[in-house]
Structures are given as structure tokens and as C-alpha cells.
Amino acid sequence: MAHLARRINRNSDFPHEIGFFLGYPTEDVVGYIKNGGRASKACGFWKVYGDVASAEKKFDLCRKCCSIYRRCWKNGKSLDELTVRTLSPVAVINN
């Protein structure tokens, strides 16, 4: 984490390995870094270099979650009420 914080503070380039912390599949993070963001197999919430079918399922789940959160926000839920405290959304998506 300290290394990542230094990279964020020091470089003007975004540290793409942050995808590991966001729960992106390893092969997609590594693929993005190796290919400079080019030649992906698919693109959704991140660029896919590995298993497209698995990524599409996760993208669908992300879209569903976004829709639910948007609806709850519009219906008056506070940010505190919308905050996930037990499992991160990434942990839920990856299971």
C-alpha cells in the first residue's frame, strides 16, 4: 500500500496496478499494463484480456448494483446508508 501511495503521489501516470485492489482479474490488470491499454478482447468497467464470459457476468452484476444504488439514492437514502460495511462490492462481485 505504501508503494502504491508513493506511485500515486509521485507520477502523473495512473498506477494501473490499482486494479488489483479493485478486484479486477489478475490477467486483465497484467494484460492492460503489458499492452498499454490496447488490444483488449472486451471493454466494460475495465478492459478484458482474459476470460470475456466471466467479465461480462461481472459487468452485468456491476450494472445491476449501480442501478439499485442509483434508485436508492433518488429515493432519499443517504451516502451513509448506502455504504457497504461488511463486504466490499468487489468482494461480492468476485464471489
C-alpha positions as CSV (number, residue, x, y, z in Angstrom):
1,M,0.0,0.0,0.0
2,A,2.8,2.4,0.8
3,H,4.4,1.7,-2.6
4,L,1.1,2.4,-4.3
5,A,0.6,5.6,-2.4
6,R,4.1,6.8,-3.4
7,R,3.3,6.0,-7.1
8,I,0.0,7.9,-6.9
9,N,1.7,10.9,-5.4
10,R,4.9,10.8,-7.5
11,N,3.7,10.1,-11.0
12,S,1.5,11.8,-13.4
13,D,0.6,8.4,-14.9
14,F,-2.2,6.5,-13.2
15,P,-0.8,3.3,-11.5
16,H,-2.8,0.7,-13.3
17,E,-1.9,-2.0,-10.7
18,I,-4.6,-0.4,-8.6
19,G,-6.9,-2.8,-10.5
20,F,-5.6,-5.5,-8.1
21,F,-7.0,-3.6,-5.2
22,L,-10.3,-3.0,-7.0
23,G,-10.7,-6.7,-7.5
24,Y,-10.1,-6.8,-11.3
25,P,-8.9,-10.2,-12.6
26,T,-5.1,-10.5,-12.5
27,E,-4.8,-11.4,-16.2
28,D,-6.8,-8.3,-17.1
29,V,-4.6,-6.0,-15.0
30,V,-1.4,-7.6,-16.3
31,G,-2.7,-7.6,-19.8
32,Y,-3.6,-3.9,-19.6
33,I,-0.1,-3.0,-18.3
34,K,1.7,-5.2,-20.9
35,N,-0.4,-3.9,-23.8
36,G,-0.6,-0.3,-22.8
37,G,-4.4,-0.5,-22.8
38,R,-4.6,-1.7,-26.4
39,A,-5.7,-4.9,-28.0
40,S,-8.2,-5.9,-25.3
41,K,-10.8,-8.7,-26.0
42,A,-13.6,-6.6,-24.5
43,C,-14.3,-3.5,-22.5
44,G,-16.8,-2.7,-19.8
45,F,-15.9,-1.5,-16.3
46,W,-12.4,-2.4,-17.2
47,K,-10.6,-3.8,-20.3
48,V,-10.6,-7.5,-20.6
49,Y,-7.6,-9.5,-21.7
50,G,-8.6,-12.8,-20.2
51,D,-12.0,-14.5,-19.7
52,V,-14.5,-12.4,-21.5
53,A,-17.6,-14.5,-20.5
54,S,-16.7,-14.2,-16.8
55,A,-16.0,-10.5,-17.1
56,E,-19.4,-9.9,-18.9
57,K,-21.1,-11.6,-16.0
58,K,-19.3,-9.3,-13.6
59,F,-20.2,-6.3,-15.7
60,D,-23.9,-7.3,-15.7
61,L,-23.7,-7.5,-11.9
62,C,-22.0,-4.1,-11.7
63,R,-24.7,-2.5,-13.8
64,K,-27.4,-4.1,-11.7
65,C,-25.7,-2.8,-8.5
66,C,-25.3,0.7,-10.0
67,S,-29.0,0.7,-10.9
68,I,-30.1,-0.3,-7.4
69,Y,-27.8,2.2,-5.8
70,R,-29.0,5.0,-8.1
71,R,-32.6,4.2,-7.4
72,C,-32.0,4.1,-3.6
73,W,-30.1,7.5,-3.8
74,K,-33.0,9.0,-5.8
75,N,-35.4,7.7,-3.1
76,G,-33.6,9.5,-0.4
77,K,-31.1,7.1,1.0
78,S,-28.1,8.8,2.5
79,L,-24.5,8.0,1.5
80,D,-24.0,6.5,5.0
81,E,-27.0,4.2,4.4
82,L,-25.6,3.2,1.0
83,T,-22.2,2.3,2.3
84,V,-21.4,-1.4,2.4
85,R,-19.8,-2.2,5.8
86,T,-19.3,-6.0,5.9
87,L,-18.2,-7.0,2.4
88,S,-16.8,-4.6,-0.3
89,P,-18.8,-4.6,-3.5
90,V,-15.7,-6.0,-5.2
91,A,-15.7,-9.0,-2.8
92,V,-19.3,-9.7,-3.6
93,I,-18.7,-9.4,-7.4
94,N,-15.8,-11.8,-7.2
95,N,-17.7,-14.5,-5.4
